[in-house]
Amino acid sequence: MDPQDVFCPNEACSARGVVGGGNIGVHSRCEGRYKCWTCNRTFAATKGTPFYRRQYGAEFISQVVSLLAHGCPVQAIVATFRVDERTVASWQEAAGHHCQAVHEALIQQGQLDLQQVQADEIRVKAQGAILWLAMVIAVSTRLWLGGVVSPSRDSQLALALALQVRASALCRPLLICFDGFVSYLEAFQRSFRSPLRSGRIGRPRLVAWPDIALGRVVKQYAKGRPVGVERRLVQGKTTLVEHLLAASQAGGVLNVAYIERLNATFRSRLATLVRRGRSLARTAQTLETGMYLVGSVYNWCTHHQSLRLPLYIADHYRQQRRWVQRTPAMAAGLTDHCWTVRELLEFKVSPPPFVPPKRRGRPPKLATVGAST
């Protein structure tokens, strides 16, 4: 137990979220508890993780969550490990909420040079309803940027997805490709704007980001069969698009192939997304937690073959080549190694820094007298 790497999770503590501040000490090594000397409260080492107040060990829960994130059916886990189905469901829900917090804390911080992103939707069958799952991917790093679950495929779904891309992107040249869903055009145009403050009273004018290109890829069908693809650049310059395509996918044309491959990965790992299956999502919240669990494991814990780099080793006789495997998070510069599922679940998201409340009313008389003298 190292108190230098732990922060106080108490929301009412003035030193909450501070790492290495000298306010954390070991309270009980046997029980795994720390103590904050600022608020004089103790907390468990598993506070803020899915392992908090669980009867099973962290290693066993990590193994079960890893199986769930790779598409193993819940019934197979129950039959193999003799664990109650409701227990497995609670672990999956807790892990999904935790992965959502990790995703928002590490990826949606506006620190990524995305170059090119692609967006698409999946039609999901739920119990008594139809849900839509929209997701987006960064092509150059294969990083999953997020997703939105909505009961309808409308402009609100497109706007929520566009805001997630806006939260992750730096103000750099960017190419956004999507299918024939027309709401994406207005959603991305509205999202990629920044206020131009002039010092005047009132709402500042919104200015569109420079070098934002939007491309549509519409598949054409005849008698239910695809007959062609229409590629259209609806915003941006052709030279800019050619440069971004060469930087993100080594050339080529406008396409949505990368997000469709990601959709296939999610369909193979999340049973509720299978086209013809008996596993239906009961609520939108269940689908959302499963999406964040699969997406976070894909970003941080899964090697992507297209991201590997060659490493040449020269000896006395010949030059040998080895491959350095990378995850999407490693390719994006967010980490330097492949995380394990337990490492992902043990990552603690620090709360925002403490802000003292403003004092209302008149100042005390003693303070007024002291200031006058």
N, C-alpha and C positions, 0 to 999 in steps of 0.2 A: 504494500500500500504506500503510494507516494502522494502526500498531500500537496505537492507543488504543481501537480497536473490536474487538480480538482478545484471546482468553483462551487460556491454556495448556491443551491437552487431555490432558496427561500425568496419569494417575490417581494416580501416586505423588508428584506435586508438591504442596507445601503451598499454592501459589497457584493451583491449578487452578480454572477457571471464573471467575476474577476479571477483570473488564473495567475498564480504566483504572487499574490498580494501579501502572503504571510498570515492570512486570517484563518487558514484551514489547518486543523490538527487531527491526529488519529484519536478517535474516541474508544474504539474497541477493535482490535485486530481479529479476535475470535468471531465476532459477529459482523465484521466488515462495515464499520460505521465511522464516519468522520464528524467533526464538530467545527462549527464556525464560531470564532471568538468575537465576531462583531455582533451577531444576533444571539449568541449562546444557544444555538439549536443544533441538534444532531440529525444526521441523515445517512441513509444507507449508501453503500458504494454503487448499487444498481439503480439508484434514483435517477429517473430520466431515461431509462432504457426499458425495452420489453421484458427484461428479466426481473423487474421490480415486483416483489411479493409473489413469486412463483414457487411452487412446491418442487419443481423439477430443476435440474442443473442447467447452467447456461450452455454447456456444450451440447447437451441433448436437445434443447430447444432450438439451438442454431442448426443442428442437423435436420430437424423437422421442417424448419422454415426454409432451409435450402432446398429440400425436396419439394415443398410447395411452390417455391419460386421457379423451379424447373419443370413444372407440369405434372408432378406426381399426384394422383388422385387421393383425396382425403380418406376414402375407404381403404386404400392400400396401406396408408400409414396407420390407420386404426387397427387393421388386421395384423400388421407386422409388429408394432410396438405395444399393442394392447392399451392404447390411450383413448380416452373418451372423445367422441367426435366433437362435442361442444368445447372441450379443452383445446383441441387443435384449431377450431374456428376462432377461439379467443386469441390464441397465439398469432394466427394469421392477421386478425384485425389489429392487434397491438403492433405487430411488425409493420403493417401497412401505414398506420398513423406515424410511427417513428420514421419510416423511410420518407414520408411526405415532408416531415420537418427537416430531415437531413437534406433533401432535394432543394427545398426552399432556402436553406441556409447556405449551401455551397454552390449551387448552380444558378439560381435566380438572383444574382447579385450584380448584374450588368458589367461583368468583367471578361466576357468572351468575345473573341473576334470570330464570328460565325461564318462569314464568307457566303455560304449558301445554306438555306434551310428548305425543307419540304414538308408540306402539311397534307393530311388526308383524314378521312373518317371511316369508322367501322360501325356497321349496323349490328346491334346486339339484341338478342331475344331475351327478355326477362319474363318473370311470372306475371302474366296479365298485362304486359306493356312492351313497348319497343324503346330501347335506349340507343343513344348515339355516343360513340367514343371517338373524339378527335385528338390526334397526336401530331407532334412535330419533331423533326430530327435535324441535327446539324450534319451536313454531308461530309465535310472534310474530316471530322473526328468521329463520326457515327454516334455522337452523343445524343441521347434521348433528352429533349428539353422540357417535356411535360405533356400533359393531356388534360382534357376536360370531358366530363360526363354530363349529358343533357338529355332530357326526355324528347327533345325536338331538334331537328336539323335546321336551325334558323340563324339569323344574324347575331343573336346573343352568344351562341356557341362559337361562331367565328371570331367575335370580338374578344371573348375570354381567352381563346387560344392565342390570338395575336398579342394580347397583353402579356402572356407568359413569354413569348419570344422577345418582346420589348424589354422585359425585366432581365433577360440574360445577355442582351447584346450590347456591345460597345457601339459608339457612333462611328462606324466604319462602313465602307462599301459592302452592300449586302444584296444578295439575290434570293428572292422568295418564290418558290414554285408550288403551285397547287393545281387541283383538278378543275372541273367545270362548275364547282360550287361558286356562284357569283357573289355571295356574301363575303368571301375572303377578300375581294378587291377593296371594298369600302372599309372593312375591318382593319386591314394592314395599313391603309392610307390614314385612317384616324389614329392608329396606335403610334406610329412612328412620327410623332410631332413633339416639339419641345417648346415651352413658353419663352418668349422673347421679352425680357423684362426691361422696361425703359424708365422706371422710376416714377411713373404716373400712377394715380389712384385708379383702381379697377382691375379687372381681369386682363392679364397680359395676352398679347396675340400669340397664337400657336404657329410655329414655323416648321415645315416639313423637313425631315432629315435629308441631307444631300446624298446622292449616289445610292438610292434605294430603287432596285429594279424588281418588277413583278412580272412573273411569267405564268401563263395558263397552259395546261396540257389536257386537252379534251379528247377522249376516245370516241370514235365514231362507230356505230353499230348498224347492222342491216340484218333483219330477221333474227335478232338475238345474238349475232356473231360479230366480233370486232372486225372492221374492214380498214381502219386507218386511224391515225393520230394527228390531231390538229395542234400545232405548237404556235402560241401567239405571245408576243412581248407587249404587254399592255402598259408598261411604264419603265422608263430607263432607256439608256443608250445601248446600241448593239455592241460597241467596243467595250463598254463596261461589263456587259454580260459575258462576252467572250473571255475577258480577263478573269472573271470570277469562276467561270466554268473550268478554265485551265488550272486555276489555283486549287479548286475544291475537288474536282473529279478528273483531272488530267484531260480536259477537253470534252468533246461530245456536244450534245444538244440538250435543250430543255427537256426534263423528264421528271417523273415522280417514282422512279424505280426504287430508290433507297428507302423511302417511307413505306412503300408496299412490301419490301423485304422485312422491314421492322414490324409491320402488321402481321406478317406470317410468323415471325418469332413470337409475338405476343399471343397469337392464336395457338401456337404449340405449347406455350407455357401456362396459359390461363384458360381453364376448362370452360368458363362461361363465354368465351369468344369463339368456340368451335361452331362451325356453321350447322352441322347436323349432329347434335348430341343431346343428352338428357340432363346435363348440368346447366341450369338456368340461374341467372342472377336474381336474387330475391328483391334487393333494393339497389338503388344507385350508389349508396355508400359502400356496399360490399364490392361492387365493381370498381369503385375508385380506390379503395384500399388495396385490392389485388393488383390494380394497374401500377400503383406506386411501388409495391413490393417487387414486382417483376421488372419494372423500369430501373429501379435502384440497383438491383442485383445485376442487371444487364450493364449498367454504366460502370459500376465499381468492382464487380467480382467476376466478370466474364471476359476472357481474352477474345479479341476479334481478329480473325485470320487476315483480313485485308489491312489491318493496322500494324502488322509486324514489320520490323526493320531488320535488314541484313547486317550481320556483324562478321567481318572478315578477320580471320586469325591466320597469321603467316608462321610457318615453321621452317625447318631446314629443307624440306623436300617439296612442299606444295602449299598452296593457300586454301584454307578451309573456310567454309561459310557456315555461320550459325545464325539462328533467327532469334530476335529479341521480341517476345510477345508483349502486347500492350492491350490495355482496356480502353474504352472510349474516354474515361476520366483521365487516364494517363496521356492519351493523345491530346486532350484539351489542356493539359498542364495543371490539372487540379490535384494530382497526387503523383507520387513517384514509384508506386508499387501496386500490385493487384491485391485488393482487400479480400479478406475472408468474410463469410457471412456473419460470423461472430463479431468481427471487427466493425462491420457496418452497423450491427445492432447495438454494439457497445459505444458507438460514437454519440457523445452528448452535445446537444445544441444548447449553447449558452443563452440565457434570457437577455433581453435588452438591458443596457446599463440603467442604474437607478437614477431617477430624476426626482429631487425633493419637491413636494407640493408647494404651490405658491401660497403665501400667506395673504389672507384677505382681511379687509378691515383696516382700521387705523393702527399705526404702530403704537407700542406701549409708551406710557408717559416717561418712563425712565430713559428709554432710547431717545425720546424727543428732547428731554432736558440735557442729556449728555451731548447730543449733537449741537444744541444751542450754545453750550458753554465752550 
